Amino acid sequence: MPSPTTTDETAALGRWQALLKDRNLLIRLVSALVLIPLVLVDVYLGGWWFTGLIALVVLLSMREWARMITGDASGWWFYSLIALVFLVALGFGPNPNPVWSLLWVLKASVAGLVIAVMAKKPHLLALGVPYVLLPALAMLWLRGHEDGLRLIVFLFFVIWATDTGAYLVGRIMGGPKLAPLISPKKTWSGAVGGVVIAGMTGLVVALIYRTELPMVAFGIAMAISVIGQGGDLLESGIKRHYAVKDSGGSIPGHGGILDRIDGLITASIGLALFHAVLMGLGYDWW
């Protein structure tokens, strides 16, 4: 009779072999290899290049949100919402003032609620306005700093490491489900693996950039990894509530824009808050 250890190792090996044969993984990798360089070019250029990229992502995200919540993607209300968030995101500019920009997010959210009521759509539709605009503001504010390029690179690589680490570790290790009623495929092993790999990735980025406090960066990387996974579960819960598998189909292997950036939405806000608080306390951690 084989020992439990041998059985576990055999099961892990079987999952690893299945992973290597997973056609969807290959599609995900190809999509990432095409998109990541394009994104990093705009991140590097900054200014209106990065602002334009963020505004485009906001527009596409609001489009997917409206379709997910209502099952529709047409009518005056639909075009009004996506135009509203696109123009507000552009209005933030490359170096937004956080106070005035937050006021514009509030105004846009009220306008979104008015549009939802007038169009007789679910009130949750209006929640998409701050959902896509707040992370946009956070990323533009971070990029607008003197060391903004390094901060955005840190954020992106930590979230990419979280997604990749959680996916690979979860597929190979298996184990108890993280949130079976919300996202049946996610496991505790994947969640923990994603956090650990994200922390190590954040530390490596911090060391490459020779930051002031690399171990603080290591801790923040793990924290925003957890926050990012929370954002992933949040979107999964919304999709499950509306019986939607993917928010869209614009990215092969990944689904829609919201499926790709769900963790980044919450993680960007988390990093902006961490950075603001630490800088306010006098800790030049980065």
N, C-alpha and C positions, 0 to 999 in steps of 0.2 A: 504493500500500500504506500503510495507516494506521500511524502511529508507535506504539510501545508505550505512550507517555504517553496518546495519544488513546484507545487501546483500554482502558487502565485507567480513564480518566475515564468512558468509556461504560459500562463494567461497574459502576462505583460508582453512576452515575446510575440504571442499571437496578435495582440493589439498593435504592436509595433509593425509587424508585417502587414496587417490590414491598413495601417496608416500610410505605409509606403505605396500601397496599391490604390489609395484614395484619389480618384480623378479630380474630385472637388478641391483637394489640397493643391494639386498642380495648377488648377485654374486660379486659385487664390494667390499663389506665388507669382504667376505671370501678371495678374492684375496689379499686385503690389510693386513688381519690378517696373511696370509702366508708369504707375501713378506717383510713387514715392519720389523719383527724381524730379518730376514736374512740380510737385509740391515744394520740394527743397529749394528749387531755383527761385520760386516766388518768396519763400522764407528768407533766402539769402539777399535778394534784391530789396526786400522791405518796401517802405513807402507805399505808394499807390498800387504797386504790383501786388503786395500782400493784402492791402485793403480790398482790391478788386477780387482777389481769390476768395477772401472771407465773405464778401458780399454775394458772390456767385454761389458759394456753398450754402449761405443763409437762404437764398432764394430757392434753391433746389430742395433744401431741407423742409422749408415751409410748404412747398408743393407736396412733398411726400407726407408730411404731417396731416395736411388737409384731406388728402386722399385716404389716409389710414383711418382718420376719425369719422369721415362722412361717407366714404366709398365713392366719392365724386371728385372730379377734377375739372370743373367747368363752371361757368356762370360768373356774374359780376363780382360776387363775394370772394370767389377763388382768386381772380386776378387782382382784386383789391388787396387781399392779404399778402400775396407774394410781392406785389409792388411796394406795399407798405414796409415790409421788413427789408427789402432790398435797398430802398432809399434811405432808411434809417441807418443800416449798416454802412452804406457809403458815406452818410453824413457824419459818422463817427470820425472818419479821416484816419490818417496814419498814426497820429499821436493824440488820442482822445482825452478830453478832460473827464475823469470818471464821474464827477458829481453831475455835470450837465448831461452827460451821456446816459446816466441812470434815469434822469428825469425824462429823457426822450424814450427810453425803454418803457417807463411807466405810461407815458402818453400813448405810445404805440399799443401797449397792452389794453388800455381802455378803448382805443379805437378798434382793436381786434374784437373785443367783447361786443361793442356796438354792431360791428359787421355781422358777428355770429347771431346776435339777437334779431337783427333786421332780416337776415337770410333764413331765420328759423332753423339754425343748425345747433348741434350740441355746444353748450358753453365751453366744454373742454377744448373745442377748436381754438379758442382765443388763447389758451395756455401755450400754444405753439409759438406765439409771438415772443414772450420772454424766454421760452425754452431754446430758441435759436439765436436770439439777440444777446443774451447775457454772456454765453461763451464767446460770441464774436467780439463783444466789448472786452472781455478778459484777455483774449489773445492779442487784440490790437493794442491794448494798454501795455501788455508785457513786451510786445515787439517794439513799442515806441521808446522803451528805456535804452540807455546807452549800451547796456549789455543785453539788449532784447533778443538779438540773434541767438546768443548762447542759451537764453531762457527758453525760447521756442524750440530749439533743437533738443534741449533737455526734456521738455514736455513731450514732444512728439516721440522721441526714442523710448522714453519710459512707457508711454501708452502702447506703442508698437510692441515693446518687449512684454508688456502685460498680456496683450492679446495673443501673441505668438506663444509665450510661455504657458499660459493657461490652456490654450488649445492643445499643444503638444504633450504637456505633462498629464492633462486630463485624459487624453486619448490613450496614452501609454499606460498610466498608472490605474486609471479607473477609480473605483471605490464609491463611497457614499455620495449621493446627490446633494448639491449645494442648495438648490431651491426647486424641487421637482414639480411643484405646481406652477412655477413661473417659467423656468427654463430647464426642461428635463435632461438636457445633455451636459449641463455644467456640473462639475464635481468639486468636492472640497480639495482634493489633491491638485486639481487644475487651478483653483483659486489661490491656494498657498504657493504653488509653483510659479504662478504669474507674479505674485507679490515679491517673491525672492529674486526671480530673474529681473524684474523691474528695478529692484533696489540695487542689484549688482550693475545693471546697465546705467542707472543714474550715477552711481559712484564712478564708473569708468568715464562717462562723459565729463563729470566734475573734475576728475584727475587730468584728463586730456586738456581741459580748459584752465587748469591750475587755479581752481576757485579757492576762496579764502577758507572755507569750512567744508571740505568734501564729505565728512561724516554726517554733517547736517543735511547735505544734499542726498546722501544715502537714505536717511530717515524720511525726508520729504518725498523721495521717489517711491518708497514703500507706501507712504500715506496716500499719495495721489493715485497709486495703483489700486488701493482699496476703494478710494472714492470713484475711480474710473469704472471699476467692476460694479459698484453700486449703480452707476449710470447705465451700464449695460443691462443690469437686472430691471431697472426702471423702465427702459424702453421695451424689454421683453414682456414685462407685465402689461404694458399698454397694448402691445400687439396681441397678446393672448386674450385680453379683454375684448378686443375688437375682431378676434378670430382671423388675424392677418399673420402670414408666415414671415414675410419680409416687408420692409417699409417701401421697397421699390425693386427695380431690377437693372439699375443703371451701371452697377459694378459687377462683372461676372465673378461668381464664386463668393461674393460678399453680400449680395442683395442690393439694397439702396444706399444712399448717402447716409441716412440716419443709422443704418445697420453698421456702417463703417466708423462713424464718429460718435456713437452713443457714449462710449467711455470718455472720449475727449471732451464732450460737452460738460460733464461734471468735473473732470480732472482739471480743465483749464480754469474754471472758477476757483477750484481748490488751490491751485498753484498761485493764482493772482492774490488770493486772500493770504496765503502763507507769506508770499513775498512782501505784500503791503504791511503786514503785522511785524515781520522780522525787521524790515527796513525802518519801520516806525519806532521800533525798540532799539535801533542802533546797531543791529547785527548785519554786517555786510557779508552775508553768507555766500553770495555769489560773485 
